[in-house]
Amino acid sequence: MDLAYWLPVIFAALMVISMFAYVILDGYDLGVGILLEFESKTQEKDKMIAAIGPFWDANETWLVLGVGLLLVAFPMAHGVILTALYLPVALMLLGLILRGVAFDFRVKAQAHHQPLWNRLFFVGSLLATVSQGVMLGRYLTGFDPGWGAWGFALLVGVSLVAAYALIGASWLIMKSTGALQQRAVVWAQRSVWFAAVAAVLVSIATPWISPRVFDLWFSLPNVFLLAPVPIMSAALFVVIAYSLPKLAQRQRNGNDNFCWIPFAATVGIVLLSFFGLVYSIFPHLVIDQLTIWQAASSTEALKIMFFGAALVLPTIIGYTIYSYRVFWGKAGELSYQ
């Protein structure tokens, strides 16, 4: 085996897995944070927090892992990417810190101060989400300084808000009951259309803003081979839109079966989006500047780090599975006793 070839590929794959896990896991709790602003009742807000309480902090582990792998395995790319994304990264960290502070302080605050911390939890969630979308948009344009590239990045930022809101609403459908579950269905019905429109706009804008992506997707025979990706994505959006009214009707009759369908379909859409993203940029880590082999650490260093990753990654996966198994089922009333 040619380790100089395969080790960078393995570490790039681990980064993709880490970021996919982050988008799904932290995506739903960021989405719940965004939706918190649209719930007026304090008791229902508490139930929303209870639905993410056991998981939200640990979900960010996947972001730390992904960025850590970028730093140790691809230091040249890490320097280029983090330097170019300094402002949105700083804003994202500010949002995540604000979320953490608000999450803890809302518990200790007196009743008349609690709305302030709920609002700050929303602001932190929204800021972190938009920043992540802008980072992705800037990355896809190769950090082009033009207004068109920045406009595209902002479009991706807004689109990610719609996507996270959909994931968050779908999570609440699974984890809640009663009035909150009905509200979550309504939120999902609204956000699915925003997310679908956003996905179409980003899909149209990406080839237009990047000639490289246009050539990859619309040259022959690629246009036919890749056609199942947008077709399957559209089908999953239809599944979500069709299933939500059915779920609402069943829930009114006390039937909670198949409440997992919107969340599973959303995960499928994110998976297809990640496939499209990886296909569009591979083998580059910095588009049109650095490939994974050019940016990689030495083969000897990657060998050592591989054994470390072989220990750390199963531990994180095991802990994640265990925590979700322990807190399986519907979220109960929020309590800190």
C-alpha positions as a Markdown table, in Angstrom:
| # | Residue | x | y | z |
|---|---|---|---|---|
| 1 | Met | 0.0 | 0.0 | 0.0 |
| 2 | Asp | 1.2 | 3.5 | -0.9 |
| 3 | Leu | 0.9 | 5.2 | 2.5 |
| 4 | Ala | 1.9 | 8.6 | 1.1 |
| 5 | Tyr | -1.2 | 8.4 | -1.1 |
| 6 | Trp | -3.7 | 6.7 | 1.2 |
| 7 | Leu | -3.1 | 8.3 | 4.6 |
| 8 | Pro | -4.1 | 11.8 | 3.4 |
| 9 | Val | -7.2 | 10.2 | 1.8 |
| 10 | Ile | -8.1 | 8.5 | 5.1 |
| 11 | Phe | -7.6 | 11.6 | 7.1 |
| 12 | Ala | -9.7 | 13.6 | 4.6 |
| 13 | Ala | -12.4 | 11.0 | 4.9 |
| 14 | Leu | -12.3 | 11.3 | 8.7 |
| 15 | Met | -12.7 | 15.0 | 8.4 |
| 16 | Val | -15.8 | 14.6 | 6.2 |
| 17 | Ile | -17.3 | 12.1 | 8.6 |
| 18 | Ser | -16.6 | 14.5 | 11.6 |
| 19 | Met | -18.2 | 17.5 | 9.8 |
| 20 | Phe | -21.2 | 15.4 | 8.6 |
| 21 | Ala | -21.8 | 14.3 | 12.2 |
| 22 | Tyr | -21.5 | 17.8 | 13.4 |
| 23 | Val | -23.9 | 19.3 | 10.9 |
| 24 | Ile | -26.6 | 16.7 | 11.9 |
| 25 | Leu | -26.0 | 16.6 | 15.6 |
| 26 | Asp | -25.2 | 20.2 | 16.4 |
| 27 | Gly | -27.4 | 21.2 | 13.5 |
| 28 | Tyr | -30.6 | 20.1 | 15.3 |
| 29 | Asp | -29.7 | 21.8 | 18.6 |
| 30 | Leu | -28.8 | 25.0 | 16.8 |
| 31 | Gly | -32.1 | 24.7 | 15.0 |
| 32 | Val | -34.0 | 24.3 | 18.3 |
| 33 | Gly | -32.2 | 27.4 | 19.5 |
| 34 | Ile | -33.3 | 29.3 | 16.5 |
| 35 | Leu | -36.9 | 28.0 | 16.9 |
| 36 | Leu | -36.9 | 29.0 | 20.6 |
| 37 | Glu | -37.7 | 32.6 | 19.6 |
| 38 | Phe | -40.9 | 31.5 | 17.9 |
| 39 | Glu | -42.4 | 29.9 | 21.1 |
| 40 | Ser | -44.1 | 32.2 | 23.5 |
| 41 | Lys | -44.8 | 30.0 | 26.5 |
| 42 | Thr | -42.0 | 29.6 | 29.0 |
| 43 | Gln | -43.0 | 26.1 | 29.9 |
| 44 | Glu | -42.8 | 25.0 | 26.2 |
| 45 | Lys | -39.4 | 26.8 | 25.9 |
| 46 | Asp | -38.3 | 24.7 | 28.9 |
| 47 | Lys | -39.4 | 21.5 | 27.1 |
| 48 | Met | -37.5 | 22.6 | 23.9 |
| 49 | Ile | -34.3 | 23.0 | 26.1 |
| 50 | Ala | -35.0 | 19.6 | 27.7 |
| 51 | Ala | -35.1 | 18.0 | 24.3 |
| 52 | Ile | -31.5 | 19.0 | 23.6 |
| 53 | Gly | -30.1 | 19.4 | 27.1 |
| 54 | Pro | -28.3 | 16.0 | 27.4 |
| 55 | Phe | -26.7 | 16.3 | 24.0 |
| 56 | Trp | -26.0 | 19.8 | 22.8 |
| 57 | Asp | -22.6 | 20.4 | 24.5 |
| 58 | Ala | -21.2 | 17.0 | 23.4 |
| 59 | Asn | -22.4 | 17.5 | 19.9 |
| 60 | Glu | -19.8 | 20.2 | 19.4 |
| 61 | Thr | -17.1 | 17.6 | 20.0 |
| 62 | Trp | -17.4 | 16.7 | 16.3 |
| 63 | Leu | -16.5 | 20.2 | 15.3 |
| 64 | Val | -13.5 | 20.2 | 17.5 |
| 65 | Leu | -12.5 | 16.8 | 16.0 |
| 66 | Gly | -12.9 | 18.0 | 12.5 |
| 67 | Val | -10.9 | 21.2 | 13.0 |
| 68 | Gly | -8.3 | 19.2 | 15.0 |
| 69 | Leu | -7.8 | 16.8 | 12.2 |
| 70 | Leu | -7.4 | 19.7 | 9.8 |
| 71 | Leu | -4.7 | 21.2 | 12.0 |
| 72 | Val | -2.6 | 18.1 | 12.6 |
| 73 | Ala | -3.1 | 16.3 | 9.3 |
| 74 | Phe | -3.2 | 19.2 | 6.9 |
| 75 | Pro | -1.4 | 22.1 | 8.6 |
| 76 | Met | -0.8 | 24.1 | 5.4 |
| 77 | Ala | -4.5 | 24.0 | 4.5 |
| 78 | His | -5.4 | 24.8 | 8.1 |
| 79 | Gly | -3.3 | 28.0 | 7.9 |
| 80 | Val | -4.8 | 29.1 | 4.6 |
| 81 | Ile | -8.5 | 28.3 | 5.6 |
| 82 | Leu | -8.5 | 29.7 | 9.1 |
| 83 | Thr | -6.6 | 32.9 | 8.0 |
| 84 | Ala | -9.2 | 33.5 | 5.2 |
| 85 | Leu | -12.1 | 32.8 | 7.5 |
| 86 | Tyr | -10.9 | 34.6 | 10.5 |
| 87 | Leu | -13.9 | 36.9 | 10.9 |
| 88 | Pro | -16.7 | 34.3 | 10.4 |
| 89 | Val | -14.8 | 31.8 | 12.7 |
| 90 | Ala | -14.6 | 34.5 | 15.4 |
| 91 | Leu | -18.3 | 35.2 | 15.0 |
| 92 | Met | -19.1 | 31.5 | 15.2 |
| 93 | Leu | -17.1 | 31.1 | 18.4 |
| 94 | Leu | -18.8 | 34.2 | 19.8 |
| 95 | Gly | -22.2 | 32.6 | 19.0 |
| 96 | Leu | -21.3 | 29.3 | 20.6 |
| 97 | Ile | -19.9 | 31.0 | 23.7 |
| 98 | Leu | -23.1 | 33.0 | 24.0 |
| 99 | Arg | -25.2 | 29.9 | 23.7 |
| 100 | Gly | -23.2 | 28.2 | 26.5 |
| 101 | Val | -23.5 | 31.2 | 28.8 |
| 102 | Ala | -27.2 | 31.6 | 28.1 |
| 103 | Phe | -28.0 | 27.9 | 28.5 |
| 104 | Asp | -26.5 | 27.9 | 32.0 |
| 105 | Phe | -27.7 | 31.4 | 33.1 |
| 106 | Arg | -31.3 | 30.9 | 32.1 |
| 107 | Val | -31.5 | 28.2 | 34.8 |
| 108 | Lys | -30.3 | 30.5 | 37.6 |
| 109 | Ala | -32.0 | 33.7 | 36.4 |
| 110 | Gln | -35.0 | 35.1 | 38.2 |
| 111 | Ala | -38.2 | 34.8 | 36.3 |
| 112 | His | -38.2 | 38.4 | 34.9 |
| 113 | His | -34.6 | 37.9 | 33.6 |
| 114 | Gln | -35.2 | 34.5 | 31.9 |
| 115 | Pro | -36.6 | 35.9 | 28.7 |
| 116 | Leu | -33.3 | 37.8 | 28.2 |
| 117 | Trp | -31.3 | 34.6 | 28.4 |
| 118 | Asn | -33.8 | 32.8 | 26.1 |
| 119 | Arg | -33.3 | 35.6 | 23.6 |
| 120 | Leu | -29.5 | 35.4 | 23.9 |
| 121 | Phe | -29.6 | 31.7 | 23.3 |
| 122 | Phe | -31.5 | 32.4 | 20.1 |
| 123 | Val | -29.1 | 35.1 | 19.1 |
| 124 | Gly | -26.1 | 32.8 | 19.7 |
| 125 | Ser | -27.7 | 30.0 | 17.8 |
| 126 | Leu | -28.5 | 32.3 | 14.8 |
| 127 | Leu | -25.1 | 33.9 | 14.8 |
| 128 | Ala | -23.3 | 30.5 | 14.9 |
| 129 | Thr | -25.5 | 29.2 | 12.1 |
| 130 | Val | -25.1 | 32.1 | 9.8 |
| 131 | Ser | -21.3 | 32.2 | 10.4 |
| 132 | Gln | -21.0 | 28.5 | 9.5 |
| 133 | Gly | -22.9 | 29.1 | 6.3 |
| 134 | Val | -20.8 | 32.1 | 5.4 |
| 135 | Met | -17.7 | 30.0 | 6.0 |
| 136 | Leu | -18.9 | 27.3 | 3.7 |
| 137 | Gly | -19.8 | 29.8 | 1.0 |
| 138 | Arg | -16.4 | 31.5 | 1.2 |
| 139 | Tyr | -14.7 | 28.2 | 1.1 |
| 140 | Leu | -16.6 | 27.1 | -2.1 |
| 141 | Thr | -15.6 | 30.3 | -3.9 |
| 142 | Gly | -11.9 | 29.8 | -3.1 |
| 143 | Phe | -12.0 | 32.9 | -0.8 |
| 144 | Asp | -12.6 | 35.2 | -3.8 |
| 145 | Pro | -12.7 | 38.8 | -2.6 |
| 146 | Gly | -15.4 | 40.0 | -5.0 |
| 147 | Trp | -18.9 | 41.1 | -4.0 |
| 148 | Gly | -20.5 | 38.2 | -5.9 |
| 149 | Ala | -18.5 | 35.7 | -3.8 |
| 150 | Trp | -19.5 | 37.5 | -0.6 |
| 151 | Gly | -23.1 | 37.6 | -1.7 |
| 152 | Phe | -23.0 | 33.9 | -2.4 |
| 153 | Ala | -21.6 | 33.3 | 1.0 |
| 154 | Leu | -24.4 | 35.2 | 2.7 |
| 155 | Leu | -26.9 | 33.2 | 0.6 |
| 156 | Val | -25.4 | 30.0 | 2.0 |
| 157 | Gly | -25.5 | 31.5 | 5.5 |
| 158 | Val | -29.3 | 32.2 | 5.2 |
| 159 | Ser | -29.8 | 28.8 | 3.6 |
| 160 | Leu | -28.2 | 27.0 | 6.5 |
| 161 | Val | -30.5 | 28.8 | 8.9 |
| 162 | Ala | -33.5 | 27.2 | 7.0 |
| 163 | Ala | -31.8 | 23.8 | 7.0 |
| 164 | Tyr | -31.0 | 23.9 | 10.7 |
| 165 | Ala | -34.5 | 25.1 | 11.5 |
| 166 | Leu | -35.8 | 22.1 | 9.6 |
| 167 | Ile | -33.5 | 19.7 | 11.4 |
| 168 | Gly | -34.4 | 21.2 | 14.8 |
| 169 | Ala | -38.2 | 21.0 | 14.1 |
| 170 | Ser | -37.8 | 17.4 | 13.0 |
| 171 | Trp | -35.9 | 16.6 | 16.2 |
| 172 | Leu | -38.6 | 18.2 | 18.3 |
| 173 | Ile | -41.3 | 16.1 | 16.5 |
| 174 | Met | -39.4 | 13.0 | 17.6 |
| 175 | Lys | -38.6 | 14.1 | 21.2 |
| 176 | Ser | -41.7 | 16.0 | 22.2 |
| 177 | Thr | -45.4 | 15.4 | 22.8 |
| 178 | Gly | -48.7 | 17.4 | 22.9 |
| 179 | Ala | -48.8 | 21.0 | 22.0 |
| 180 | Leu | -45.1 | 21.4 | 21.5 |
| 181 | Gln | -45.0 | 18.5 | 19.1 |
| 182 | Gln | -47.9 | 20.1 | 17.1 |
| 183 | Arg | -46.0 | 23.4 | 17.0 |
| 184 | Ala | -42.9 | 21.6 | 15.8 |
| 185 | Val | -44.9 | 20.1 | 12.9 |
| 186 | Val | -46.0 | 23.6 | 12.0 |
| 187 | Trp | -42.4 | 24.9 | 12.2 |
| 188 | Ala | -41.2 | 22.0 | 10.0 |
| 189 | Gln | -44.0 | 22.7 | 7.4 |
| 190 | Arg | -42.8 | 26.3 | 7.1 |
| 191 | Ser | -39.1 | 25.6 | 7.2 |
| 192 | Val | -39.2 | 22.7 | 4.7 |
| 193 | Trp | -40.2 | 25.1 | 1.9 |
| 194 | Phe | -37.6 | 27.7 | 2.9 |
| 195 | Ala | -35.0 | 24.9 | 3.0 |
| 196 | Ala | -36.1 | 23.6 | -0.4 |
| 197 | Val | -36.0 | 27.1 | -2.0 |
| 198 | Ala | -32.6 | 27.7 | -0.4 |
| 199 | Ala | -31.3 | 24.4 | -1.7 |
| 200 | Val | -32.4 | 25.3 | -5.2 |
| 201 | Leu | -30.9 | 28.8 | -5.1 |
| 202 | Val | -27.5 | 27.5 | -3.8 |
| 203 | Ser | -27.5 | 24.7 | -6.3 |
| 204 | Ile | -28.0 | 27.2 | -9.1 |
| 205 | Ala | -25.6 | 29.7 | -7.7 |
| 206 | Thr | -22.7 | 27.3 | -7.0 |
| 207 | Pro | -22.0 | 26.3 | -10.6 |
| 208 | Trp | -22.4 | 29.9 | -11.7 |
| 209 | Ile | -19.9 | 31.2 | -9.1 |
| 210 | Ser | -17.5 | 28.4 | -9.7 |
| 211 | Pro | -16.6 | 27.4 | -13.2 |
| 212 | Arg | -14.8 | 24.3 | -11.9 |
| 213 | Val | -18.0 | 23.0 | -10.2 |
| 214 | Phe | -19.9 | 23.8 | -13.4 |
| 215 | Asp | -17.5 | 21.7 | -15.5 |
| 216 | Leu | -17.6 | 18.8 | -13.0 |
| 217 | Trp | -21.4 | 18.6 | -12.8 |
| 218 | Phe | -22.5 | 19.6 | -16.3 |
| 219 | Ser | -20.0 | 17.9 | -18.6 |
| 220 | Leu | -20.9 | 14.7 | -20.3 |
| 221 | Pro | -21.4 | 12.0 | -19.1 |
| 222 | Asn | -21.3 | 13.4 | -15.6 |
| 223 | Val | -24.6 | 15.3 | -15.9 |
| 224 | Phe | -26.4 | 11.9 | -16.4 |
| 225 | Leu | -24.4 | 10.0 | -13.8 |
| 226 | Leu | -25.0 | 12.7 | -11.1 |
| 227 | Ala | -28.6 | 13.3 | -11.9 |
| 228 | Pro | -29.8 | 10.9 | -9.1 |
| 229 | Val | -28.4 | 13.3 | -6.5 |
| 230 | Pro | -30.7 | 16.3 | -7.1 |
| 231 | Ile | -33.6 | 13.9 | -8.0 |
| 232 | Met | -33.2 | 12.0 | -4.7 |
| 233 | Ser | -32.9 | 15.3 | -2.8 |
| 234 | Ala | -36.1 | 16.6 | -4.3 |
| 235 | Ala | -37.8 | 13.3 | -3.5 |
| 236 | Leu | -36.8 | 13.5 | 0.1 |
| 237 | Phe | -38.2 | 17.1 | 0.3 |
| 238 | Val | -41.4 | 15.8 | -1.0 |
| 239 | Val | -41.4 | 12.9 | 1.5 |
| 240 | Ile | -41.0 | 15.5 | 4.4 |
| 241 | Ala | -43.7 | 17.8 | 3.0 |
| 242 | Tyr | -46.1 | 14.9 | 2.5 |
| 243 | Ser | -45.5 | 13.2 | 5.8 |
| 244 | Leu | -45.9 | 16.3 | 8.1 |
| 245 | Pro | -49.7 | 16.7 | 7.6 |
| 246 | Lys | -50.2 | 13.0 | 8.1 |
| 247 | Leu | -48.1 | 13.1 | 11.3 |
| 248 | Ala | -50.1 | 16.0 | 12.6 |
| 249 | Gln | -53.4 | 14.1 | 12.1 |
| 250 | Arg | -52.1 | 11.0 | 13.7 |
| 251 | Gln | -50.7 | 12.9 | 16.7 |
| 252 | Arg | -54.1 | 14.5 | 17.3 |
| 253 | Asn | -55.4 | 10.9 | 17.5 |
| 254 | Gly | -52.7 | 9.9 | 20.0 |
| 255 | Asn | -50.7 | 8.0 | 17.4 |
| 256 | Asp | -47.0 | 8.9 | 17.4 |
| 257 | Asn | -45.8 | 6.2 | 14.9 |
| 258 | Phe | -43.4 | 7.3 | 12.1 |
| 259 | Cys | -42.5 | 10.6 | 13.9 |
| 260 | Trp | -38.9 | 9.9 | 12.9 |
| 261 | Ile | -39.6 | 10.2 | 9.1 |
| 262 | Pro | -38.9 | 14.0 | 8.7 |
| 263 | Phe | -35.7 | 13.7 | 10.7 |
| 264 | Ala | -34.5 | 10.7 | 8.7 |
| 265 | Ala | -35.4 | 12.3 | 5.4 |
| 266 | Thr | -33.5 | 15.5 | 6.4 |
| 267 | Val | -30.4 | 13.4 | 7.3 |
| 268 | Gly | -30.7 | 11.9 | 3.8 |
| 269 | Ile | -30.8 | 15.4 | 2.2 |
| 270 | Val | -27.7 | 16.4 | 4.3 |
| 271 | Leu | -25.9 | 13.2 | 3.3 |
| 272 | Leu | -26.6 | 13.9 | -0.4 |
| 273 | Ser | -25.4 | 17.5 | 0.0 |
| 274 | Phe | -22.2 | 16.3 | 1.5 |
| 275 | Phe | -21.7 | 13.9 | -1.4 |
| 276 | Gly | -22.1 | 16.8 | -3.8 |
| 277 | Leu | -19.7 | 18.9 | -1.8 |
| 278 | Val | -17.0 | 16.3 | -1.6 |
| 279 | Tyr | -17.4 | 15.5 | -5.3 |
| 280 | Ser | -17.1 | 19.1 | -6.2 |
| 281 | Ile | -13.9 | 19.8 | -4.3 |
| 282 | Phe | -12.0 | 16.5 | -4.2 |
| 283 | Pro | -9.0 | 16.2 | -4.2 |
| 284 | His | -8.6 | 19.8 | -3.2 |
| 285 | Leu | -8.6 | 21.1 | 0.4 |
| 286 | Val | -8.2 | 24.7 | -0.7 |
| 287 | Ile | -10.0 | 24.9 | -4.1 |
| 288 | Asp | -7.6 | 25.4 | -6.9 |
| 289 | Gln | -4.7 | 25.9 | -4.5 |
| 290 | Leu | -3.9 | 22.9 | -2.4 |
| 291 | Thr | -4.7 | 19.2 | -2.8 |
| 292 | Ile | -4.9 | 16.8 | 0.2 |
| 293 | Trp | -1.4 | 15.5 | -0.7 |
| 294 | Gln | 0.2 | 18.9 | -1.0 |
| 295 | Ala | -1.3 | 20.0 | 2.3 |
| 296 | Ala | -0.7 | 16.8 | 4.3 |
| 297 | Ser | 1.8 | 16.3 | 7.0 |
| 298 | Ser | 4.7 | 13.9 | 6.5 |
| 299 | Thr | 3.8 | 10.2 | 6.1 |
| 300 | Glu | 5.7 | 9.4 | 9.3 |
| 301 | Ala | 3.6 | 12.0 | 11.2 |
| 302 | Leu | 0.4 | 10.7 | 9.7 |
| 303 | Lys | 1.2 | 7.2 | 10.8 |
| 304 | Ile | 1.5 | 8.2 | 14.4 |
| 305 | Met | -1.6 | 10.3 | 14.2 |
| 306 | Phe | -3.5 | 7.5 | 12.6 |
| 307 | Phe | -3.1 | 5.3 | 15.7 |
| 308 | Gly | -4.3 | 8.3 | 17.8 |
| 309 | Ala | -7.3 | 8.7 | 15.6 |
| 310 | Ala | -7.9 | 4.9 | 15.8 |
| 311 | Leu | -8.3 | 5.3 | 19.6 |
| 312 | Val | -10.1 | 8.7 | 19.8 |
| 313 | Leu | -12.7 | 8.2 | 17.1 |
| 314 | Pro | -14.2 | 5.0 | 18.4 |
| 315 | Thr | -14.3 | 6.5 | 21.9 |
| 316 | Ile | -16.3 | 9.5 | 20.6 |
| 317 | Ile | -18.6 | 7.3 | 18.6 |
| 318 | Gly | -19.1 | 4.9 | 21.5 |
| 319 | Tyr | -19.9 | 7.8 | 23.9 |
| 320 | Thr | -22.3 | 9.4 | 21.4 |
| 321 | Ile | -24.2 | 6.1 | 20.9 |
| 322 | Tyr | -24.3 | 5.5 | 24.7 |
| 323 | Ser | -25.6 | 8.9 | 25.5 |
| 324 | Tyr | -28.3 | 8.8 | 22.9 |
| 325 | Arg | -29.3 | 5.3 | 24.1 |
| 326 | Val | -29.5 | 6.5 | 27.7 |
| 327 | Phe | -31.7 | 9.5 | 26.8 |
| 328 | Trp | -33.7 | 7.6 | 24.2 |
| 329 | Gly | -37.4 | 8.5 | 23.9 |
| 330 | Lys | -39.4 | 11.6 | 24.6 |
| 331 | Ala | -38.0 | 14.5 | 26.6 |
| 332 | Gly | -39.7 | 15.1 | 29.9 |
| 333 | Glu | -40.3 | 18.2 | 32.0 |
| 334 | Leu | -37.1 | 20.3 | 32.4 |
| 335 | Ser | -35.7 | 19.8 | 35.9 |
| 336 | Tyr | -32.4 | 20.7 | 37.6 |
| 337 | Gln | -33.0 | 18.9 | 40.9 |
